Amino acid sequence: MNREMRRLQEREERRKKKDEAKGSRAQRKAAQIQARGTAPAERKSFFNRLRDYLHEVRQELRKVTWPTREQMVAFTTVTVITSAALTAVIFGLDVVAKEAVIWLVERRN
């Protein structure tokens, strides 16, 4: 069960808990156990939680559609060209602004 499903299940359990707020604590506990289908589990150790997390990450990464080599070359080329063009534009604006400031300062003197 992935994290999103767990969150949905927890929200549903909280909603049911609010609906059953008029019942006794024992009745609510029994309803929670019945909803889960098992008795409440103890909290897992840090290493077990870490192992579960890494396992889920690995499962999710298997679902990823990775780009092909040609796509990566194309994406990288577009990124480099765009970065170079923006660098040139900003450099040009910087030079123009510097010259404008120098011209204003010299004109004032």
C-alpha positions as CSV (number, residue, x, y, z in Angstrom):
1,M,0.0,0.0,0.0
2,N,1.5,3.3,-1.0
3,R,1.5,6.5,1.0
4,E,-1.4,8.1,-0.8
5,M,-3.6,5.1,-0.1
6,R,-2.6,5.1,3.5
7,R,-3.5,8.8,3.8
8,L,-6.9,8.2,2.2
9,Q,-7.5,5.3,4.6
10,E,-6.4,7.4,7.6
11,R,-8.8,10.2,6.5
12,E,-11.6,7.8,6.2
13,E,-10.9,6.4,9.7
14,R,-10.8,9.9,11.2
15,R,-14.2,10.6,9.5
16,K,-15.7,7.4,10.9
17,K,-14.2,8.2,14.3
18,K,-16.0,11.6,14.3
19,D,-19.2,9.9,13.3
20,E,-18.9,7.4,16.1
21,A,-18.0,10.1,18.7
22,K,-21.3,9.4,20.6
23,G,-20.4,5.8,21.1
24,S,-18.2,4.5,23.9
25,R,-14.4,4.3,23.6
26,A,-14.5,0.5,23.5
27,Q,-17.1,0.5,20.7
28,R,-14.9,3.0,18.7
29,K,-11.8,0.8,19.3
30,A,-13.7,-2.3,18.1
31,A,-14.9,-0.4,15.0
32,Q,-11.3,0.7,14.2
33,I,-10.0,-2.9,14.5
34,Q,-12.8,-4.1,12.4
35,A,-12.2,-1.4,9.7
36,R,-8.5,-2.3,9.6
37,G,-9.2,-6.0,9.7
38,T,-6.4,-6.5,12.2
39,A,-5.5,-5.5,15.7
40,P,-3.6,-2.3,16.1
41,A,0.1,-2.9,15.5
42,E,2.9,-1.5,17.5
43,R,5.0,1.2,16.0
44,K,7.7,-0.2,13.7
45,S,11.4,0.4,14.5
46,F,13.3,3.1,12.7
47,F,15.1,0.6,10.5
48,N,12.0,-1.2,9.5
49,R,10.3,2.1,8.6
50,L,13.4,3.1,6.6
51,R,13.4,-0.2,4.8
52,D,9.7,0.1,4.0
53,Y,10.2,3.7,2.8
54,L,13.1,2.7,0.5
55,H,11.1,-0.3,-0.8
56,E,8.2,2.1,-1.7
57,V,10.6,4.5,-3.4
58,R,12.1,1.7,-5.5
59,Q,8.6,0.5,-6.5
60,E,7.6,4.0,-7.5
61,L,10.8,4.5,-9.5
62,R,10.0,1.3,-11.5
63,K,6.8,3.0,-12.7
64,V,8.7,6.1,-14.0
65,T,9.0,6.4,-17.8
66,W,12.6,7.3,-18.2
67,P,13.7,9.3,-21.3
68,T,15.7,7.7,-24.1
69,R,19.3,8.8,-24.8
70,E,18.1,10.8,-27.8
71,Q,15.6,12.7,-25.7
72,M,18.2,13.4,-23.0
73,V,20.6,14.8,-25.6
74,A,17.7,17.0,-27.0
75,F,16.7,18.2,-23.6
76,T,20.3,19.0,-22.6
77,T,20.9,20.8,-25.8
78,V,17.8,23.0,-25.4
79,T,18.8,23.7,-21.8
80,V,22.3,24.7,-22.7
81,I,21.3,26.9,-25.6
82,T,18.5,28.6,-23.5
83,S,21.0,29.2,-20.6
84,A,23.6,30.7,-23.0
85,A,21.0,33.0,-24.7
86,L,19.6,34.3,-21.3
87,T,23.2,34.8,-20.1
88,A,23.9,36.9,-23.2
89,V,20.7,39.0,-22.8
90,I,21.4,39.7,-19.1
91,F,25.0,40.5,-19.8
92,G,23.9,42.9,-22.5
93,L,21.4,44.6,-20.2
94,D,24.0,44.9,-17.5
95,V,26.5,46.6,-19.9
96,V,23.8,49.0,-21.1
97,A,22.8,49.8,-17.5
98,K,26.4,50.4,-16.5
99,E,27.0,52.7,-19.4
100,A,23.8,54.6,-18.7
101,V,24.8,55.1,-15.0
102,I,28.4,56.2,-16.1
103,W,26.9,58.6,-18.6
104,L,24.5,60.1,-16.0
105,V,27.3,60.5,-13.5
106,E,29.7,62.2,-16.0
107,R,26.9,64.5,-17.2
108,R,26.2,65.7,-13.7
109,N,29.8,66.7,-13.1
